Amino acid sequence: MANNAIAPNKTGIDEYTHIASTAKVGSNAYVGAFAYIGEKVIIGDNCKIYPQVYIGDDVTIGNNVIVYPGAKIYHGCVIGNDCIIHSGAVIGSDGFGFSHQGDVYNKIPQLGNVILEDNIEIGANTTIDRAVMGSTIICKGVKLDNLIQIAHNCKVGKNTVMAAQTGIAGSTKIGENCVFGGQVGIGGHITIGNNSQVGAQSGIISNIKEDSQIIGTPAFGVKNYFRSSVIIPKLPDMYRQLNSLEKEVAELKKKLNEQ
């Protein structure tokens, strides 16, 4: 019920909606104008489906869910209780899967779905791809900012939060209680341990242990990163000094050899 206090208190079904005859909409619900609800959809109690939302066939939505205008939920996806999905978000679009044969990329069918567990918030224009097979899973309590991309077959652990423009490549497993700054890029088929903290604009290409604090591209430990960042502006002077020392050493060697 808490989510419904956030949005305007609307109830009822607008006359300009499309709700399939096989769909079920729970009590005390709101469905706004030009929303589309497909075949065999199940929507729980106290939900608010705002105008121009698309909900594909066989989608299941729990209780107390808010879906803001223009969000899209593709067929077969599952949304838990107490979730918020903001405008422009796309849940269940095809994963980026192609087979390269000669000079052609052939599409690999994306046959899975997306599962959002309970108490999740999805930011505006964030996209979560459906799995090739099985499910892309966003676990309970996850909060995703705007403009985030989660690729196919990923799993994001409980209570993890991500800031805007983070991108997660396919089949990556994110642990619980992780924190990601803005514009973090994470490679595919890797594991990020529980309680990890990743600074803004970090690039991660290998597994990260639990309780890590990392930053940079490629990302490495926070303390070493800041030590290195102090040195970087001094590198031109250090390079000149190194060249000078090399010349001096070469001259000393030459004098020693002449003796």
Secondary structure, 3 states (H helix, E strand, C coil): CHHHHHCCCCCEECCCCEECCCCEECCCCEECCCCEECCCCEECCCCEECCCCEECCCCEECCCCEECCCCEECCCCEECCCCEECCCCEEEECCCCEEEECCEEEECCCCCEEEECCCCEECCCCEEECCCCCEEEECCCCEECCCCEECCCCEECCCCEECCCCEECCCCEECCCCEECCCCEECCCCEECCCCEECCCCEECCCECCCCEEECCCCEEHHHHHHHHHHHHHHHHHHHHHHHHHHHHHHHHHHHHHC
